Amino acid sequence: MIRRRPLAFWGSMILTILFAAVLGGGGGQLTVPAASDTLADEDLAETAERLSDQAGNRLSVDPSSVNEMEEKIRRSSPPYGFMLEETEGSVIQVYEAPETALLLSEVQSFYREQNMETAVAESLDLSLWRERVADYGFQYELEQAEGAFPYDQSLHPLFGFMLFFVIYAVAFSLSTIVAQRNDGTWDRLILSPVTKIQLYLGHVTFAFLFGLMQMYMILFLFRFVFQVDFHGGFWFTLAAVIPYVLAVVCLGILLSGLVRSYKMLDAIIPLTAVSMAMLGGAFWPIELVPSGLLQQIGELIPLKHGMDLLIGTTYGGASLESLMLSASILLLMSVLFAGIGFNLIERR
C-alpha cells in the first residue's frame, strides 16, 4: 500500500515537517524589541543582553526606543515587546499571541533572579553567593497564575500539525474498506476462508502501524536532525502517541461505516480533520479560545487529549494522574468509535 500510494504516507509527513518548521521557526529564536521609560540607552542595552543570554536560544532581545517598538507592534512585526525597567519588566502586545506565555515566563524569571541577587548583595558577598549557587544549584517554586498556560513555540506547532495530518493518513488508509464494499471485493472476502476477525484486524493493524510509523519518523527527525528541545520527555512522547493513533484508527472505522461511497469519504475526512484541529488546539492553544462552550466541546475531541499527552510529557509538566486520564479517555473513545463503526459496516 505504501509503495502503490506513496502520497498518502509521504505527503502528509512532508506537510507536517513544513508547517512545523515554518510556524515553529524550526526551533529558532524569537526576536523581541525592548524599550524603557526609565533606563538609559546603555543600561537598556546591558539589560537586554543579559535577558537574551539567560533565555539562551529561545529569545533575542533587541533594544530600541519606545516609539520604534510601538511602531513595530502596531505593524505586528512582531505583535509584542518588552518594557524593561530597573527592578521589573512587562510584556505589551496588540493581541494575545501564543508566545506571550514564553515571554512572560522569561522576563519574570530574569527579574526574579536579578532581584534575588540585589537582596543578597545587601547582606552577603555576592561573588561568594554566586560560587555557592554554581556548586550546589539554586531552586525555587513557581505558581502558575490564573489563566496562564504552558506554551513552546517549537513543539506546539510540531505536535499540532503532526496530530492533524495523521488523521488524513490513517483515515485514507482505511478507505480501502469503502472501496472494497463499492466494487464488491468485500463480499468476496466475506465468502472466503478468511474470518471476519482476521479481515478487520488486518485493516486496523495496517492503519495503526501506518500512522504510528509516520509519527515516529517525524519525532525522530525533529529530535535528532533539527535538534528540537523536548525538555527531557522525548522518549515519553513515543508512548504518548500510541493511544491517540488508536483513537484515530477507530475514528476512521466509524467514518467508513457512516459513508456509502468513496466520494463521500473524500469529503467527510477533511471536514472532520479540520474541525478536530480547530476545536482540539492543534493550530493554536485551546486556552486562547474565548468561548467556554467551545473549550468544553474540545474535551470531546481526540486531538485535544492527544495534545494534552504530548504537552504534558514535555514542557507542560503534567502529573502522571493527568496523563493517565487523557490516555484513558482516548482508549474509551477508541472502544466507542470501533464498536459503532464495525456495527455500521456489518449492517451494510
TORKOL-4160 file (C-alpha; in steps of 0.2 Angstrom, whole numbers, padded with zeros to 4 digits, m for minus):
348
<pt num="1" X="0000" Y="0000" Z="0000"/>
<pt num="2" X="0014" Y="0012" Z="0004"/>
<pt num="3" X="0023" Y="0008" Z="m0012"/>
<pt num="4" X="0007" Y="0009" Z="m0023"/>
<pt num="5" X="0000" Y="0025" Z="m0014"/>
<pt num="6" X="0016" Y="0034" Z="m0008"/>
<pt num="7" X="0007" Y="0051" Z="m0007"/>
<pt num="8" X="m0004" Y="0046" Z="0007"/>
<pt num="9" X="0011" Y="0042" Z="0018"/>
<pt num="10" X="0025" Y="0054" Z="0012"/>
<pt num="11" X="0014" Y="0068" Z="0008"/>
<pt num="12" X="0006" Y="0071" Z="0025"/>
<pt num="13" X="0023" Y="0068" Z="0033"/>
<pt num="14" X="0031" Y="0081" Z="0022"/>
<pt num="15" X="0017" Y="0094" Z="0026"/>
<pt num="16" X="0019" Y="0091" Z="0044"/>
<pt num="17" X="0038" Y="0095" Z="0043"/>
<pt num="18" X="0035" Y="0110" Z="0033"/>
<pt num="19" X="0021" Y="0118" Z="0044"/>
<pt num="20" X="0030" Y="0114" Z="0060"/>
<pt num="21" X="0047" Y="0121" Z="0053"/>
<pt num="22" X="0038" Y="0137" Z="0047"/>
<pt num="23" X="0027" Y="0141" Z="0061"/>
<pt num="24" X="0038" Y="0134" Z="0074"/>
<pt num="25" X="0053" Y="0143" Z="0067"/>
<pt num="26" X="0062" Y="0126" Z="0067"/>
<pt num="27" X="0067" Y="0129" Z="0085"/>
<pt num="28" X="0074" Y="0146" Z="0081"/>
<pt num="29" X="0074" Y="0162" Z="0091"/>
<pt num="30" X="0060" Y="0175" Z="0094"/>
<pt num="31" X="0067" Y="0192" Z="0091"/>
<pt num="32" X="0058" Y="0204" Z="0103"/>
<pt num="33" X="0060" Y="0223" Z="0103"/>
<pt num="34" X="0063" Y="0231" Z="0121"/>
<pt num="35" X="0061" Y="0248" Z="0127"/>
<pt num="36" X="0061" Y="0258" Z="0143"/>
<pt num="37" X="0054" Y="0273" Z="0151"/>
<pt num="38" X="0067" Y="0275" Z="0165"/>
<pt num="39" X="0084" Y="0266" Z="0159"/>
<pt num="40" X="0097" Y="0275" Z="0149"/>
<pt num="41" X="0102" Y="0268" Z="0132"/>
<pt num="42" X="0117" Y="0259" Z="0139"/>
<pt num="43" X="0108" Y="0252" Z="0154"/>
<pt num="44" X="0094" Y="0246" Z="0142"/>
<pt num="45" X="0107" Y="0238" Z="0130"/>
<pt num="46" X="0115" Y="0229" Z="0145"/>
<pt num="47" X="0098" Y="0223" Z="0152"/>
<pt num="48" X="0093" Y="0217" Z="0135"/>
<pt num="49" X="0109" Y="0207" Z="0133"/>
<pt num="50" X="0108" Y="0199" Z="0150"/>
<pt num="51" X="0090" Y="0194" Z="0146"/>
<pt num="52" X="0095" Y="0186" Z="0129"/>
<pt num="53" X="0109" Y="0177" Z="0137"/>
<pt num="54" X="0098" Y="0169" Z="0151"/>
<pt num="55" X="0084" Y="0164" Z="0138"/>
<pt num="56" X="0098" Y="0155" Z="0128"/>
<pt num="57" X="0091" Y="0151" Z="0110"/>
<pt num="58" X="0073" Y="0155" Z="0114"/>
<pt num="59" X="0074" Y="0174" Z="0114"/>
<pt num="60" X="0084" Y="0188" Z="0106"/>
<pt num="61" X="0080" Y="0205" Z="0114"/>
<pt num="62" X="0083" Y="0220" Z="0103"/>
<pt num="63" X="0084" Y="0236" Z="0112"/>
<pt num="64" X="0075" Y="0251" Z="0104"/>
<pt num="65" X="0066" Y="0267" Z="0108"/>
<pt num="66" X="0048" Y="0267" Z="0114"/>
<pt num="67" X="0042" Y="0275" Z="0098"/>
<pt num="68" X="0051" Y="0262" Z="0087"/>
<pt num="69" X="0044" Y="0247" Z="0097"/>
<pt num="70" X="0027" Y="0254" Z="0097"/>
<pt num="71" X="0028" Y="0256" Z="0078"/>
<pt num="72" X="0034" Y="0238" Z="0076"/>
<pt num="73" X="0020" Y="0231" Z="0087"/>
<pt num="74" X="0007" Y="0241" Z="0078"/>
<pt num="75" X="0013" Y="0233" Z="0062"/>
<pt num="76" X="0013" Y="0216" Z="0070"/>
<pt num="77" X="0032" Y="0213" Z="0067"/>
<pt num="78" X="0031" Y="0206" Z="0080"/>
<pt num="79" X="0015" Y="0210" Z="0089"/>
<pt num="80" X="0023" Y="0211" Z="0106"/>
<pt num="81" X="0038" Y="0219" Z="0115"/>
<pt num="82" X="0046" Y="0221" Z="0132"/>
<pt num="83" X="0046" Y="0236" Z="0143"/>
<pt num="84" X="0061" Y="0234" Z="0154"/>
<pt num="85" X="0064" Y="0244" Z="0170"/>
<pt num="86" X="0077" Y="0243" Z="0184"/>
<pt num="87" X="0068" Y="0230" Z="0195"/>
<pt num="88" X="0053" Y="0224" Z="0184"/>
<pt num="89" X="0048" Y="0221" Z="0167"/>
<pt num="90" X="0032" Y="0218" Z="0157"/>
<pt num="91" X="0026" Y="0212" Z="0140"/>
<pt num="92" X="0015" Y="0224" Z="0129"/>
<pt num="93" X="0005" Y="0217" Z="0114"/>
<pt num="94" X="m0009" Y="0221" Z="0102"/>
<pt num="95" X="m0017" Y="0204" Z="0104"/>
<pt num="96" X="m0014" Y="0188" Z="0115"/>
<pt num="97" X="m0002" Y="0179" Z="0105"/>
<pt num="98" X="0003" Y="0161" Z="0109"/>
<pt num="99" X="0021" Y="0167" Z="0113"/>
<pt num="100" X="0015" Y="0178" Z="0127"/>
<pt num="101" X="0017" Y="0164" Z="0140"/>
<pt num="102" X="0035" Y="0161" Z="0135"/>
<pt num="103" X="0039" Y="0180" Z="0135"/>
<pt num="104" X="0031" Y="0182" Z="0152"/>
<pt num="105" X="0040" Y="0167" Z="0159"/>
<pt num="106" X="0057" Y="0173" Z="0153"/>
<pt num="107" X="0055" Y="0191" Z="0159"/>
<pt num="108" X="0048" Y="0186" Z="0176"/>
<pt num="109" X="0062" Y="0173" Z="0178"/>
<pt num="110" X="0075" Y="0186" Z="0174"/>
<pt num="111" X="0070" Y="0199" Z="0186"/>
<pt num="112" X="0067" Y="0186" Z="0200"/>
<pt num="113" X="0085" Y="0181" Z="0199"/>
<pt num="114" X="0091" Y="0199" Z="0197"/>
<pt num="115" X="0081" Y="0205" Z="0212"/>
<pt num="116" X="0087" Y="0190" Z="0222"/>
<pt num="117" X="0105" Y="0195" Z="0219"/>
<pt num="118" X="0101" Y="0213" Z="0224"/>
<pt num="119" X="0094" Y="0207" Z="0240"/>
<pt num="120" X="0108" Y="0195" Z="0243"/>
<pt num="121" X="0121" Y="0209" Z="0239"/>
<pt num="122" X="0114" Y="0219" Z="0254"/>
<pt num="123" X="0120" Y="0207" Z="0267"/>
<pt num="124" X="0132" Y="0194" Z="0259"/>
<pt num="125" X="0147" Y="0194" Z="0247"/>
<pt num="126" X="0138" Y="0192" Z="0230"/>
<pt num="127" X="0153" Y="0184" Z="0222"/>
<pt num="128" X="0154" Y="0171" Z="0236"/>
<pt num="129" X="0135" Y="0168" Z="0234"/>
<pt num="130" X="0137" Y="0165" Z="0215"/>
<pt num="131" X="0150" Y="0152" Z="0218"/>
<pt num="132" X="0139" Y="0143" Z="0230"/>
<pt num="133" X="0125" Y="0143" Z="0218"/>
<pt num="134" X="0136" Y="0137" Z="0204"/>
<pt num="135" X="0142" Y="0122" Z="0216"/>
<pt num="136" X="0126" Y="0117" Z="0224"/>
<pt num="137" X="0112" Y="0124" Z="0212"/>
<pt num="138" X="0098" Y="0136" Z="0216"/>
<pt num="139" X="0080" Y="0131" Z="0217"/>
<pt num="140" X="0063" Y="0140" Z="0219"/>
<pt num="141" X="0045" Y="0135" Z="0216"/>
<pt num="142" X="0034" Y="0144" Z="0204"/>
<pt num="143" X="0015" Y="0145" Z="0205"/>
<pt num="144" X="0006" Y="0147" Z="0189"/>
<pt num="145" X="m0005" Y="0162" Z="0188"/>
<pt num="146" X="m0024" Y="0160" Z="0184"/>
<pt num="147" X="m0027" Y="0160" Z="0165"/>
<pt num="148" X="m0009" Y="0156" Z="0161"/>
<pt num="149" X="m0004" Y="0141" Z="0151"/>
<pt num="150" X="0012" Y="0132" Z="0145"/>
<pt num="151" X="0017" Y="0136" Z="0128"/>
<pt num="152" X="0033" Y="0131" Z="0117"/>
<pt num="153" X="0035" Y="0140" Z="0101"/>
<pt num="154" X="0044" Y="0125" Z="0093"/>
<pt num="155" X="0034" Y="0110" Z="0100"/>
<pt num="156" X="0016" Y="0116" Z="0099"/>
<pt num="157" X="0016" Y="0118" Z="0080"/>
<pt num="158" X="0025" Y="0102" Z="0078"/>
<pt num="159" X="0013" Y="0092" Z="0089"/>
<pt num="160" X="m0002" Y="0101" Z="0082"/>
<pt num="161" X="0001" Y="0098" Z="0064"/>
<pt num="162" X="0008" Y="0080" Z="0067"/>
<pt num="163" X="m0008" Y="0075" Z="0075"/>
<pt num="164" X="m0018" Y="0084" Z="0062"/>
<pt num="165" X="m0010" Y="0077" Z="0047"/>
<pt num="166" X="m0010" Y="0059" Z="0054"/>
<pt num="167" X="m0029" Y="0060" Z="0053"/>
<pt num="168" X="m0028" Y="0061" Z="0034"/>
<pt num="169" X="m0015" Y="0047" Z="0033"/>
<pt num="170" X="m0025" Y="0035" Z="0044"/>
<pt num="171" X="m0042" Y="0039" Z="0038"/>
<pt num="172" X="m0037" Y="0037" Z="0019"/>
<pt num="173" X="m0028" Y="0020" Z="0023"/>
<pt num="174" X="m0044" Y="0014" Z="0030"/>
<pt num="175" X="m0053" Y="0020" Z="0014"/>
<pt num="176" X="m0049" Y="0003" Z="0006"/>
<pt num="177" X="m0064" Y="m0004" Z="0016"/>
<pt num="178" X="m0076" Y="0008" Z="0007"/>
<pt num="179" X="m0068" Y="0005" Z="m0010"/>
<pt num="180" X="m0069" Y="m0014" Z="m0007"/>
<pt num="181" X="m0088" Y="m0013" Z="m0002"/>
<pt num="182" X="m0091" Y="m0002" Z="m0018"/>
<pt num="183" X="m0083" Y="m0014" Z="m0030"/>
<pt num="184" X="m0089" Y="m0030" Z="m0022"/>
<pt num="185" X="m0072" Y="m0036" Z="m0016"/>
<pt num="186" X="m0078" Y="m0035" Z="0002"/>
<pt num="187" X="m0092" Y="m0048" Z="m0002"/>
<pt num="188" X="m0080" Y="m0060" Z="m0009"/>
<pt num="189" X="m0068" Y="m0058" Z="0006"/>
<pt num="190" X="m0083" Y="m0062" Z="0017"/>
<pt num="191" X="m0086" Y="m0078" Z="0007"/>
<pt num="192" X="m0068" Y="m0083" Z="0008"/>
<pt num="193" X="m0059" Y="m0094" Z="0021"/>
<pt num="194" X="m0053" Y="m0078" Z="0030"/>
<pt num="195" X="m0063" Y="m0074" Z="0046"/>
<pt num="196" X="m0071" Y="m0058" Z="0050"/>
<pt num="197" X="m0059" Y="m0055" Z="0064"/>
<pt num="198" X="m0044" Y="m0058" Z="0053"/>
<pt num="199" X="m0052" Y="m0046" Z="0040"/>
<pt num="200" X="m0055" Y="m0032" Z="0052"/>
<pt num="201" X="m0039" Y="m0035" Z="0061"/>
<pt num="202" X="m0029" Y="m0034" Z="0045"/>
<pt num="203" X="m0036" Y="m0016" Z="0041"/>
<pt num="204" X="m0034" Y="m0010" Z="0059"/>
<pt num="205" X="m0017" Y="m0016" Z="0061"/>
<pt num="206" X="m0011" Y="m0009" Z="0045"/>
<pt num="207" X="m0019" Y="0008" Z="0048"/>
<pt num="208" X="m0012" Y="0008" Z="0066"/>
<pt num="209" X="0006" Y="0004" Z="0061"/>
<pt num="210" X="0004" Y="0016" Z="0046"/>
<pt num="211" X="0000" Y="0031" Z="0057"/>
<pt num="212" X="0012" Y="0026" Z="0071"/>
<pt num="213" X="0027" Y="0024" Z="0059"/>
<pt num="214" X="0024" Y="0041" Z="0052"/>
<pt num="215" X="0023" Y="0050" Z="0069"/>
<pt num="216" X="0039" Y="0041" Z="0075"/>
<pt num="217" X="0048" Y="0046" Z="0059"/>
<pt num="218" X="0043" Y="0064" Z="0062"/>
<pt num="219" X="0048" Y="0064" Z="0080"/>
<pt num="220" X="0065" Y="0056" Z="0077"/>
<pt num="221" X="0068" Y="0069" Z="0063"/>
<pt num="222" X="0064" Y="0084" Z="0074"/>
<pt num="223" X="0074" Y="0077" Z="0089"/>
<pt num="224" X="0090" Y="0071" Z="0081"/>
<pt num="225" X="0091" Y="0081" Z="0065"/>
<pt num="226" X="0083" Y="0098" Z="0069"/>
<pt num="227" X="0089" Y="0097" Z="0087"/>
<pt num="228" X="0072" Y="0102" Z="0094"/>
<pt num="229" X="0072" Y="0103" Z="0113"/>
<pt num="230" X="0059" Y="0090" Z="0120"/>
<pt num="231" X="0063" Y="0096" Z="0138"/>
<pt num="232" X="0068" Y="0078" Z="0143"/>
<pt num="233" X="0052" Y="0070" Z="0138"/>
<pt num="234" X="0056" Y="0064" Z="0120"/>
<pt num="235" X="0055" Y="0045" Z="0124"/>
<pt num="236" X="0039" Y="0048" Z="0134"/>
<pt num="237" X="0031" Y="0056" Z="0118"/>
<pt num="238" X="0034" Y="0039" Z="0109"/>
<pt num="239" X="0022" Y="0031" Z="0121"/>
<pt num="240" X="0010" Y="0045" Z="0122"/>
<pt num="241" X="0006" Y="0045" Z="0104"/>
<pt num="242" X="0000" Y="0027" Z="0104"/>
<pt num="243" X="m0017" Y="0029" Z="0112"/>
<pt num="244" X="m0020" Y="0044" Z="0100"/>
<pt num="245" X="m0016" Y="0034" Z="0085"/>
<pt num="246" X="m0028" Y="0020" Z="0091"/>
<pt num="247" X="m0042" Y="0033" Z="0093"/>
<pt num="248" X="m0039" Y="0040" Z="0076"/>
<pt num="249" X="m0039" Y="0022" Z="0068"/>
<pt num="250" X="m0056" Y="0019" Z="0077"/>
<pt num="251" X="m0062" Y="0036" Z="0071"/>
<pt num="252" X="m0058" Y="0031" Z="0053"/>
<pt num="253" X="m0068" Y="0015" Z="0055"/>
<pt num="254" X="m0083" Y="0025" Z="0061"/>
<pt num="255" X="m0081" Y="0036" Z="0046"/>
<pt num="256" X="m0080" Y="0021" Z="0034"/>
<pt num="257" X="m0096" Y="0014" Z="0042"/>
<pt num="258" X="m0105" Y="0031" Z="0040"/>
<pt num="259" X="m0102" Y="0034" Z="0022"/>
<pt num="260" X="m0109" Y="0025" Z="0007"/>
<pt num="261" X="m0096" Y="0029" Z="m0006"/>
<pt num="262" X="m0078" Y="0033" Z="m0008"/>
<pt num="263" X="m0083" Y="0051" Z="m0014"/>
<pt num="264" X="m0092" Y="0054" Z="0002"/>
<pt num="265" X="m0077" Y="0049" Z="0012"/>
<pt num="266" X="m0066" Y="0061" Z="0002"/>
<pt num="267" X="m0077" Y="0075" Z="0008"/>
<pt num="268" X="m0080" Y="0070" Z="0026"/>
<pt num="269" X="m0062" Y="0067" Z="0031"/>
<pt num="270" X="m0056" Y="0085" Z="0028"/>
<pt num="271" X="m0071" Y="0092" Z="0036"/>
<pt num="272" X="m0068" Y="0080" Z="0051"/>
<pt num="273" X="m0049" Y="0083" Z="0052"/>
<pt num="274" X="m0050" Y="0102" Z="0051"/>
<pt num="275" X="m0064" Y="0103" Z="0064"/>
<pt num="276" X="m0055" Y="0092" Z="0076"/>
<pt num="277" X="m0039" Y="0103" Z="0074"/>
<pt num="278" X="m0048" Y="0119" Z="0077"/>
<pt num="279" X="m0058" Y="0113" Z="0092"/>
<pt num="280" X="m0043" Y="0102" Z="0099"/>
<pt num="281" X="m0030" Y="0116" Z="0099"/>
<pt num="282" X="m0019" Y="0110" Z="0085"/>
<pt num="283" X="m0017" Y="0127" Z="0076"/>
<pt num="284" X="m0017" Y="0137" Z="0092"/>
<pt num="285" X="m0018" Y="0134" Z="0111"/>
<pt num="286" X="m0036" Y="0130" Z="0116"/>
<pt num="287" X="m0034" Y="0141" Z="0130"/>
<pt num="288" X="m0034" Y="0156" Z="0118"/>
<pt num="289" X="m0052" Y="0152" Z="0113"/>
<pt num="290" X="m0063" Y="0165" Z="0122"/>
<pt num="291" X="m0079" Y="0154" Z="0121"/>
<pt num="292" X="m0081" Y="0142" Z="0136"/>
<pt num="293" X="m0093" Y="0132" Z="0126"/>
<pt num="294" X="m0080" Y="0128" Z="0113"/>
<pt num="295" X="m0067" Y="0123" Z="0126"/>
<pt num="296" X="m0080" Y="0111" Z="0133"/>
<pt num="297" X="m0083" Y="0104" Z="0116"/>
<pt num="298" X="m0065" Y="0102" Z="0114"/>
<pt num="299" X="m0065" Y="0089" Z="0128"/>
<pt num="300" X="m0075" Y="0078" Z="0116"/>
<pt num="301" X="m0061" Y="0079" Z="0103"/>
<pt num="302" X="m0047" Y="0065" Z="0102"/>
<pt num="303" X="m0035" Y="0078" Z="0096"/>
<pt num="304" X="m0036" Y="0088" Z="0111"/>
<pt num="305" X="m0032" Y="0074" Z="0123"/>
<pt num="306" X="m0018" Y="0069" Z="0111"/>
<pt num="307" X="m0011" Y="0087" Z="0113"/>
<pt num="308" X="m0013" Y="0086" Z="0132"/>
<pt num="309" X="m0002" Y="0070" Z="0132"/>
<pt num="310" X="0012" Y="0077" Z="0121"/>
<pt num="311" X="0012" Y="0094" Z="0130"/>
<pt num="312" X="0011" Y="0085" Z="0147"/>
<pt num="313" X="0026" Y="0074" Z="0144"/>
<pt num="314" X="0037" Y="0088" Z="0138"/>
<pt num="315" X="0035" Y="0106" Z="0143"/>
<pt num="316" X="0019" Y="0105" Z="0151"/>
<pt num="317" X="0025" Y="0096" Z="0166"/>
<pt num="318" X="0008" Y="0086" Z="0169"/>
<pt num="319" X="0006" Y="0074" Z="0183"/>
<pt num="320" X="0005" Y="0055" Z="0180"/>
<pt num="321" X="m0013" Y="0055" Z="0185"/>
<pt num="322" X="m0017" Y="0069" Z="0172"/>
<pt num="323" X="m0008" Y="0059" Z="0158"/>
<pt num="324" X="m0017" Y="0043" Z="0163"/>
<pt num="325" X="m0034" Y="0052" Z="0162"/>
<pt num="326" X="m0030" Y="0058" Z="0145"/>
<pt num="327" X="m0024" Y="0041" Z="0139"/>
<pt num="328" X="m0040" Y="0033" Z="0147"/>
<pt num="329" X="m0051" Y="0045" Z="0138"/>
<pt num="330" X="m0043" Y="0041" Z="0121"/>
<pt num="331" X="m0045" Y="0022" Z="0125"/>
<pt num="332" X="m0063" Y="0024" Z="0129"/>
<pt num="333" X="m0066" Y="0034" Z="0113"/>
<pt num="334" X="m0057" Y="0020" Z="0103"/>
<pt num="335" X="m0069" Y="0007" Z="0110"/>
<pt num="336" X="m0085" Y="0018" Z="0106"/>
<pt num="337" X="m0079" Y="0023" Z="0089"/>
<pt num="338" X="m0074" Y="0005" Z="0084"/>
<pt num="339" X="m0090" Y="m0003" Z="0091"/>
<pt num="340" X="m0101" Y="0009" Z="0082"/>
<pt num="341" X="m0091" Y="0009" Z="0066"/>
<pt num="342" X="m0090" Y="m0010" Z="0065"/>
<pt num="343" X="m0109" Y="m0011" Z="0068"/>
<pt num="344" X="m0112" Y="0001" Z="0054"/>
<pt num="345" X="m0101" Y="m0009" Z="0042"/>
<pt num="346" X="m0109" Y="m0025" Z="0046"/>
<pt num="347" X="m0127" Y="m0018" Z="0044"/>
<pt num="348" X="m0122" Y="m0013" Z="0026"/>
